[in-house]
Amino acid sequence: MSSLPFLNLLGNDLTGTVPPELGLMIALSCLDLGGNALTGSLPSELGLLTFLTELDMSGNMLTGTIPSKLGLLSDLRTIYLSDKFLTGTVPL
């Protein structure tokens, strides 16, 4: 699965935490987990997705700070984090 370029699981009522193993899917350019019931924090391993251009984690119940490693994603053009429980700034 490391060669999968798109993962869209929008609105599937997923629960639990965002798996840090997603950081191993190095070919991902679009990751959409929006509109689920995910909890916990965003894993810093998402900062390993160097080809990522779009990240949507909106509409979940994520908590904690936005990982500073997301600032390493130089190709990232769109990020949706509209969770009222996330804190901190979006790293640039």
Residue pairs with C-beta under 8 A, 6 or more apart in sequence:
1 25
2 24
2 25
2 26
2 27
3 27
4 25
4 27
4 28
5 27
5 28
5 29
5 30
5 51
6 28
6 29
6 30
7 22
7 25
7 28
7 30
7 31
7 32
7 33
8 30
8 32
9 32
9 33
9 36
10 32
10 33
10 34
10 35
10 36
10 56
11 34
11 35
11 36
12 35
12 36
13 36
13 37
14 33
14 36
14 37
14 38
15 36
15 37
15 38
15 39
16 38
16 39
16 40
17 38
17 39
17 40
17 41
17 43
18 33
18 38
18 40
18 41
18 42
18 43
18 46
18 57
18 62
19 43
20 43
20 44
20 45
21 45
22 28
22 31
22 43
22 45
22 46
22 49
23 43
23 45
23 46
23 47
23 48
23 49
24 45
24 48
25 31
25 49
26 48
26 49
26 50
26 51
27 51
28 49
28 51
28 52
29 51
29 52
29 53
29 54
29 75
30 52
30 53
30 54
31 46
31 49
31 52
31 54
31 55
31 56
32 54
32 56
33 56
33 57
33 60
34 56
34 57
34 58
34 59
34 60
34 80
35 58
35 59
35 60
36 59
36 60
37 60
37 61
38 57
38 60
38 61
38 62
39 60
39 61
39 62
39 63
40 62
40 63
40 64
41 62
41 63
41 64
41 65
41 67
42 57
42 62
42 64
42 66
42 67
42 70
42 81
42 86
43 67
44 67
44 68
44 69
45 69
46 52
46 55
46 67
46 69
46 70
47 67
47 68
47 69
47 70
47 71
47 72
47 73
48 69
49 73
50 72
50 73
50 74
50 75
51 75
52 73
52 75
52 76
53 75
53 76
53 77
53 78
54 76
54 77
54 78
54 79
55 70
55 73
55 76
55 78
55 79
55 80
55 81
56 78
56 79
56 80
57 80
57 81
57 83
58 80
58 81
58 82
58 83
59 82
59 83
60 83
61 83
61 85
62 81
62 83
62 85
62 86
63 83
63 85
63 86
64 86
64 87
65 86
65 87
65 88
66 81
66 86
66 87
66 88
66 89
66 90
66 91
67 91
68 91
69 91
70 76
70 79
70 90
70 91
71 91
71 92
79 90
81 90
